[in-house]
Amino acid sequence: MSTPEIEARLAILETEVARLKQQLPVSPIPWWQTILGTFANDSAYDEAMQLGQQYRQSLCPDSDSSLDI
């Protein structure tokens, strides 16, 4: 593909990205603040976090066994 062809395609893409950005809703509140507290006092969420932590720890090598000779 020649340079002029690439530049033409890039210009089209830049125009399309600008159009898509204009369609995005503008919110004065960050997205994470809108979901803050969603799982407060939810035992299922607490259990999921505990199980996730146990799983991640199971993937780590046991630091004590590496000291055994």
Jmol script that loads the backbone (N, CA, C; Angstrom):
load data "model"
ATOM      1  N   MET A   1       0.847  -1.170   0.000  1.00  0.00           N
ATOM      2  CA  MET A   1       0.000   0.000   0.000  1.00  0.00           C
ATOM      3  C   MET A   1       0.897   1.239   0.000  1.00  0.00           C
ATOM      4  N   SER A   2       0.554   2.197  -0.833  1.00  0.00           N
ATOM      5  CA  SER A   2       1.386   3.396  -0.945  1.00  0.00           C
ATOM      6  C   SER A   2       1.100   4.364   0.201  1.00  0.00           C
ATOM      7  N   THR A   3       2.008   5.302   0.376  1.00  0.00           N
ATOM      8  CA  THR A   3       1.860   6.293   1.441  1.00  0.00           C
ATOM      9  C   THR A   3       0.584   7.117   1.285  1.00  0.00           C
ATOM     10  N   PRO A   4       0.253   7.605   0.088  1.00  0.00           N
ATOM     11  CA  PRO A   4      -0.998   8.364  -0.042  1.00  0.00           C
ATOM     12  C   PRO A   4      -2.239   7.532   0.315  1.00  0.00           C
ATOM     13  N   GLU A   5      -2.216   6.244  -0.026  1.00  0.00           N
ATOM     14  CA  GLU A   5      -3.339   5.375   0.317  1.00  0.00           C
ATOM     15  C   GLU A   5      -3.465   5.195   1.834  1.00  0.00           C
ATOM     16  N   ILE A   6      -2.330   5.020   2.483  1.00  0.00           N
ATOM     17  CA  ILE A   6      -2.330   4.881   3.946  1.00  0.00           C
ATOM     18  C   ILE A   6      -2.825   6.163   4.592  1.00  0.00           C
ATOM     19  N   GLU A   7      -2.355   7.307   4.099  1.00  0.00           N
ATOM     20  CA  GLU A   7      -2.781   8.589   4.652  1.00  0.00           C
ATOM     21  C   GLU A   7      -4.278   8.812   4.464  1.00  0.00           C
ATOM     22  N   ALA A   8      -4.801   8.398   3.325  1.00  0.00           N
ATOM     23  CA  ALA A   8      -6.236   8.547   3.065  1.00  0.00           C
ATOM     24  C   ALA A   8      -7.039   7.668   4.019  1.00  0.00           C
ATOM     25  N   ARG A   9      -6.607   6.428   4.201  1.00  0.00           N
ATOM     26  CA  ARG A   9      -7.302   5.526   5.124  1.00  0.00           C
ATOM     27  C   ARG A   9      -7.220   6.044   6.550  1.00  0.00           C
ATOM     28  N   LEU A  10      -6.072   6.579   6.934  1.00  0.00           N
ATOM     29  CA  LEU A  10      -5.902   7.132   8.266  1.00  0.00           C
ATOM     30  C   LEU A  10      -6.831   8.318   8.490  1.00  0.00           C
ATOM     31  N   ALA A  11      -6.967   9.162   7.505  1.00  0.00           N
ATOM     32  CA  ALA A  11      -7.870  10.315   7.616  1.00  0.00           C
ATOM     33  C   ALA A  11      -9.318   9.851   7.811  1.00  0.00           C
ATOM     34  N   ILE A  12      -9.706   8.814   7.095  1.00  0.00           N
ATOM     35  CA  ILE A  12     -11.066   8.273   7.248  1.00  0.00           C
ATOM     36  C   ILE A  12     -11.257   7.719   8.657  1.00  0.00           C
ATOM     37  N   LEU A  13     -10.268   6.994   9.142  1.00  0.00           N
ATOM     38  CA  LEU A  13     -10.355   6.430  10.489  1.00  0.00           C
ATOM     39  C   LEU A  13     -10.413   7.524  11.554  1.00  0.00           C
ATOM     40  N   GLU A  14      -9.600   8.559  11.400  1.00  0.00           N
ATOM     41  CA  GLU A  14      -9.609   9.656  12.361  1.00  0.00           C
ATOM     42  C   GLU A  14     -10.972  10.343  12.387  1.00  0.00           C
ATOM     43  N   THR A  15     -11.589  10.509  11.236  1.00  0.00           N
ATOM     44  CA  THR A  15     -12.919  11.112  11.161  1.00  0.00           C
ATOM     45  C   THR A  15     -13.939  10.230  11.869  1.00  0.00           C
ATOM     46  N   GLU A  16     -13.855   8.939  11.634  1.00  0.00           N
ATOM     47  CA  GLU A  16     -14.785   7.999  12.256  1.00  0.00           C
ATOM     48  C   GLU A  16     -14.613   7.967  13.771  1.00  0.00           C
ATOM     49  N   VAL A  17     -13.382   7.974  14.262  1.00  0.00           N
ATOM     50  CA  VAL A  17     -13.126   7.981  15.702  1.00  0.00           C
ATOM     51  C   VAL A  17     -13.679   9.261  16.325  1.00  0.00           C
ATOM     52  N   ALA A  18     -13.487  10.386  15.677  1.00  0.00           N
ATOM     53  CA  ALA A  18     -14.027  11.648  16.191  1.00  0.00           C
ATOM     54  C   ALA A  18     -15.547  11.591  16.268  1.00  0.00           C
ATOM     55  N   ARG A  19     -16.182  10.997  15.252  1.00  0.00           N
ATOM     56  CA  ARG A  19     -17.644  10.872  15.261  1.00  0.00           C
ATOM     57  C   ARG A  19     -18.107   9.972  16.400  1.00  0.00           C
ATOM     58  N   LEU A  20     -17.414   8.870  16.615  1.00  0.00           N
ATOM     59  CA  LEU A  20     -17.778   7.960  17.685  1.00  0.00           C
ATOM     60  C   LEU A  20     -17.590   8.596  19.060  1.00  0.00           C
ATOM     61  N   LYS A  21     -16.524   9.370  19.227  1.00  0.00           N
ATOM     62  CA  LYS A  21     -16.297  10.053  20.497  1.00  0.00           C
ATOM     63  C   LYS A  21     -17.415  11.035  20.824  1.00  0.00           C
ATOM     64  N   GLN A  22     -17.965  11.671  19.802  1.00  0.00           N
ATOM     65  CA  GLN A  22     -19.061  12.607  20.019  1.00  0.00           C
ATOM     66  C   GLN A  22     -20.319  11.897  20.496  1.00  0.00           C
ATOM     67  N   GLN A  23     -20.463  10.624  20.184  1.00  0.00           N
ATOM     68  CA  GLN A  23     -21.645   9.869  20.582  1.00  0.00           C
ATOM     69  C   GLN A  23     -21.554   9.357  22.023  1.00  0.00           C
ATOM     70  N   LEU A  24     -20.366   9.364  22.606  1.00  0.00           N
ATOM     71  CA  LEU A  24     -20.207   8.876  23.969  1.00  0.00           C
ATOM     72  C   LEU A  24     -20.888   9.812  24.956  1.00  0.00           C
ATOM     73  N   PRO A  25     -21.574   9.246  25.942  1.00  0.00           N
ATOM     74  CA  PRO A  25     -22.200  10.093  26.957  1.00  0.00           C
ATOM     75  C   PRO A  25     -21.128  10.732  27.837  1.00  0.00           C
ATOM     76  N   VAL A  26     -21.334  11.965  28.180  1.00  0.00           N
ATOM     77  CA  VAL A  26     -20.410  12.685  29.042  1.00  0.00           C
ATOM     78  C   VAL A  26     -21.028  12.719  30.436  1.00  0.00           C
ATOM     79  N   SER A  27     -20.312  12.168  31.398  1.00  0.00           N
ATOM     80  CA  SER A  27     -20.813  12.115  32.761  1.00  0.00           C
ATOM     81  C   SER A  27     -19.838  12.844  33.674  1.00  0.00           C
ATOM     82  N   PRO A  28     -20.351  13.693  34.550  1.00  0.00           N
ATOM     83  CA  PRO A  28     -19.459  14.382  35.489  1.00  0.00           C
ATOM     84  C   PRO A  28     -18.954  13.444  36.587  1.00  0.00           C
ATOM     85  N   ILE A  29     -19.582  12.267  36.713  1.00  0.00           N
ATOM     86  CA  ILE A  29     -19.201  11.303  37.741  1.00  0.00           C
ATOM     87  C   ILE A  29     -18.403  10.176  37.083  1.00  0.00           C
ATOM     88  N   PRO A  30     -17.222   9.866  37.616  1.00  0.00           N
ATOM     89  CA  PRO A  30     -16.449   8.745  37.067  1.00  0.00           C
ATOM     90  C   PRO A  30     -17.244   7.442  37.170  1.00  0.00           C
ATOM     91  N   TRP A  31     -17.048   6.525  36.215  1.00  0.00           N
ATOM     92  CA  TRP A  31     -17.812   5.284  36.167  1.00  0.00           C
ATOM     93  C   TRP A  31     -17.701   4.483  37.442  1.00  0.00           C
ATOM     94  N   TRP A  32     -16.511   4.484  38.059  1.00  0.00           N
ATOM     95  CA  TRP A  32     -16.310   3.650  39.233  1.00  0.00           C
ATOM     96  C   TRP A  32     -17.103   4.172  40.424  1.00  0.00           C
ATOM     97  N   GLN A  33     -17.403   5.455  40.455  1.00  0.00           N
ATOM     98  CA  GLN A  33     -18.209   5.991  41.549  1.00  0.00           C
ATOM     99  C   GLN A  33     -19.678   5.586  41.408  1.00  0.00           C
ATOM    100  N   THR A  34     -20.110   5.308  40.187  1.00  0.00           N
ATOM    101  CA  THR A  34     -21.500   4.908  39.995  1.00  0.00           C
ATOM    102  C   THR A  34     -21.753   3.483  40.481  1.00  0.00           C
ATOM    103  N   ILE A  35     -20.688   2.651  40.597  1.00  0.00           N
ATOM    104  CA  ILE A  35     -20.873   1.283  41.072  1.00  0.00           C
ATOM    105  C   ILE A  35     -20.328   1.084  42.479  1.00  0.00           C
ATOM    106  N   LEU A  36     -19.794   2.139  43.071  1.00  0.00           N
ATOM    107  CA  LEU A  36     -19.227   2.069  44.414  1.00  0.00           C
ATOM    108  C   LEU A  36     -20.279   1.581  45.401  1.00  0.00           C
ATOM    109  N   GLY A  37     -19.958   0.557  46.155  1.00  0.00           N
ATOM    110  CA  GLY A  37     -20.868   0.032  47.164  1.00  0.00           C
ATOM    111  C   GLY A  37     -21.895  -0.957  46.647  1.00  0.00           C
ATOM    112  N   THR A  38     -21.814  -1.322  45.399  1.00  0.00           N
ATOM    113  CA  THR A  38     -22.786  -2.241  44.815  1.00  0.00           C
ATOM    114  C   THR A  38     -22.819  -3.573  45.561  1.00  0.00           C
ATOM    115  N   PHE A  39     -21.657  -4.037  46.018  1.00  0.00           N
ATOM    116  CA  PHE A  39     -21.580  -5.340  46.672  1.00  0.00           C
ATOM    117  C   PHE A  39     -21.448  -5.235  48.191  1.00  0.00           C
ATOM    118  N   ALA A  40     -21.774  -4.086  48.765  1.00  0.00           N
ATOM    119  CA  ALA A  40     -21.674  -3.923  50.213  1.00  0.00           C
ATOM    120  C   ALA A  40     -22.599  -4.918  50.907  1.00  0.00           C
ATOM    121  N   ASN A  41     -22.078  -5.553  51.935  1.00  0.00           N
ATOM    122  CA  ASN A  41     -22.843  -6.515  52.746  1.00  0.00           C
ATOM    123  C   ASN A  41     -23.412  -7.658  51.916  1.00  0.00           C
ATOM    124  N   ASP A  42     -22.682  -8.086  50.894  1.00  0.00           N
ATOM    125  CA  ASP A  42     -23.121  -9.191  50.044  1.00  0.00           C
ATOM    126  C   ASP A  42     -22.228 -10.398  50.349  1.00  0.00           C
ATOM    127  N   SER A  43     -22.798 -11.403  51.006  1.00  0.00           N
ATOM    128  CA  SER A  43     -21.998 -12.562  51.415  1.00  0.00           C
ATOM    129  C   SER A  43     -21.467 -13.339  50.215  1.00  0.00           C
ATOM    130  N   ALA A  44     -22.211 -13.364  49.126  1.00  0.00           N
ATOM    131  CA  ALA A  44     -21.740 -14.067  47.929  1.00  0.00           C
ATOM    132  C   ALA A  44     -20.488 -13.388  47.369  1.00  0.00           C
ATOM    133  N   TYR A  45     -20.462 -12.061  47.382  1.00  0.00           N
ATOM    134  CA  TYR A  45     -19.291 -11.329  46.911  1.00  0.00           C
ATOM    135  C   TYR A  45     -18.099 -11.610  47.817  1.00  0.00           C
ATOM    136  N   ASP A  46     -18.333 -11.570  49.134  1.00  0.00           N
ATOM    137  CA  ASP A  46     -17.245 -11.838  50.079  1.00  0.00           C
ATOM    138  C   ASP A  46     -16.674 -13.231  49.870  1.00  0.00           C
ATOM    139  N   GLU A  47     -17.551 -14.212  49.643  1.00  0.00           N
ATOM    140  CA  GLU A  47     -17.099 -15.579  49.411  1.00  0.00           C
ATOM    141  C   GLU A  47     -16.301 -15.666  48.103  1.00  0.00           C
ATOM    142  N   ALA A  48     -16.769 -14.992  47.074  1.00  0.00           N
ATOM    143  CA  ALA A  48     -16.065 -15.002  45.788  1.00  0.00           C
ATOM    144  C   ALA A  48     -14.674 -14.396  45.941  1.00  0.00           C
ATOM    145  N   MET A  49     -14.548 -13.326  46.699  1.00  0.00           N
ATOM    146  CA  MET A  49     -13.243 -12.709  46.909  1.00  0.00           C
ATOM    147  C   MET A  49     -12.318 -13.646  47.686  1.00  0.00           C
ATOM    148  N   GLN A  50     -12.875 -14.341  48.684  1.00  0.00           N
ATOM    149  CA  GLN A  50     -12.076 -15.279  49.471  1.00  0.00           C
ATOM    150  C   GLN A  50     -11.604 -16.449  48.603  1.00  0.00           C
ATOM    151  N   LEU A  51     -12.497 -16.998  47.803  1.00  0.00           N
ATOM    152  CA  LEU A  51     -12.117 -18.099  46.914  1.00  0.00           C
ATOM    153  C   LEU A  51     -11.082 -17.658  45.885  1.00  0.00           C
ATOM    154  N   GLY A  52     -11.223 -16.443  45.369  1.00  0.00           N
ATOM    155  CA  GLY A  52     -10.240 -15.920  44.420  1.00  0.00           C
ATOM    156  C   GLY A  52      -8.869 -15.787  45.049  1.00  0.00           C
ATOM    157  N   GLN A  53      -8.844 -15.297  46.296  1.00  0.00           N
ATOM    158  CA  GLN A  53      -7.570 -15.156  46.990  1.00  0.00           C
ATOM    159  C   GLN A  53      -6.930 -16.522  47.232  1.00  0.00           C
ATOM    160  N   GLN A  54      -7.742 -17.492  47.645  1.00  0.00           N
ATOM    161  CA  GLN A  54      -7.210 -18.840  47.866  1.00  0.00           C
ATOM    162  C   GLN A  54      -6.650 -19.419  46.569  1.00  0.00           C
ATOM    163  N   TYR A  55      -7.336 -19.193  45.464  1.00  0.00           N
ATOM    164  CA  TYR A  55      -6.866 -19.694  44.176  1.00  0.00           C
ATOM    165  C   TYR A  55      -5.542 -19.043  43.792  1.00  0.00           C
ATOM    166  N   ARG A  56      -5.462 -17.722  43.912  1.00  0.00           N
ATOM    167  CA  ARG A  56      -4.215 -17.033  43.556  1.00  0.00           C
ATOM    168  C   ARG A  56      -3.060 -17.510  44.429  1.00  0.00           C
ATOM    169  N   GLN A  57      -3.331 -17.720  45.713  1.00  0.00           N
ATOM    170  CA  GLN A  57      -2.277 -18.208  46.608  1.00  0.00           C
ATOM    171  C   GLN A  57      -1.853 -19.625  46.240  1.00  0.00           C
ATOM    172  N   SER A  58      -2.794 -20.421  45.726  1.00  0.00           N
ATOM    173  CA  SER A  58      -2.442 -21.789  45.342  1.00  0.00           C
ATOM    174  C   SER A  58      -1.520 -21.806  44.127  1.00  0.00           C
ATOM    175  N   LEU A  59      -1.504 -20.745  43.358  1.00  0.00           N
ATOM    176  CA  LEU A  59      -0.643 -20.670  42.181  1.00  0.00           C
ATOM    177  C   LEU A  59       0.787 -20.270  42.523  1.00  0.00           C
ATOM    178  N   CYS A  60       0.972 -19.668  43.694  1.00  0.00           N
ATOM    179  CA  CYS A  60       2.296 -19.218  44.106  1.00  0.00           C
ATOM    180  C   CYS A  60       3.062 -20.378  44.715  1.00  0.00           C
ATOM    181  N   PRO A  61       4.339 -20.468  44.407  1.00  0.00           N
ATOM    182  CA  PRO A  61       5.143 -21.517  45.041  1.00  0.00           C
ATOM    183  C   PRO A  61       5.233 -21.248  46.555  1.00  0.00           C
ATOM    184  N   ASP A  62       5.281 -22.315  47.297  1.00  0.00           N
ATOM    185  CA  ASP A  62       5.368 -22.200  48.760  1.00  0.00           C
ATOM    186  C   ASP A  62       6.757 -21.646  49.116  1.00  0.00           C
ATOM    187  N   SER A  63       6.786 -20.470  49.727  1.00  0.00           N
ATOM    188  CA  SER A  63       8.070 -19.827  50.019  1.00  0.00           C
ATOM    189  C   SER A  63       8.861 -20.607  51.060  1.00  0.00           C
ATOM    190  N   ASP A  64       8.185 -21.307  51.986  1.00  0.00           N
ATOM    191  CA  ASP A  64       8.893 -22.084  53.018  1.00  0.00           C
ATOM    192  C   ASP A  64       9.583 -23.306  52.407  1.00  0.00           C
ATOM    193  N   SER A  65       8.978 -23.947  51.424  1.00  0.00           N
ATOM    194  CA  SER A  65       9.574 -25.146  50.844  1.00  0.00           C
ATOM    195  C   SER A  65      10.837 -24.825  50.050  1.00  0.00           C
ATOM    196  N   SER A  66      10.977 -23.601  49.571  1.00  0.00           N
ATOM    197  CA  SER A  66      12.179 -23.249  48.830  1.00  0.00           C
ATOM    198  C   SER A  66      13.391 -23.115  49.752  1.00  0.00           C
ATOM    199  N   LEU A  67      13.132 -22.971  51.071  1.00  0.00           N
ATOM    200  CA  LEU A  67      14.230 -22.855  52.014  1.00  0.00           C
ATOM    201  C   LEU A  67      14.723 -24.219  52.480  1.00  0.00           C
ATOM    202  N   ASP A  68      13.914 -25.267  52.278  1.00  0.00           N
ATOM    203  CA  ASP A  68      14.315 -26.611  52.689  1.00  0.00           C
ATOM    204  C   ASP A  68      15.445 -27.123  51.797  1.00  0.00           C
ATOM    205  N   ILE A  69      16.424 -27.726  52.448  1.00  0.00           N
ATOM    206  CA  ILE A  69      17.566 -28.260  51.687  1.00  0.00           C
ATOM    207  C   ILE A  69      17.647 -29.747  51.851  1.00  0.00           C
TER     208      ILE A  69
END
end "model"
wireframe off; spacefill off
backbone 0.3
color backbone group
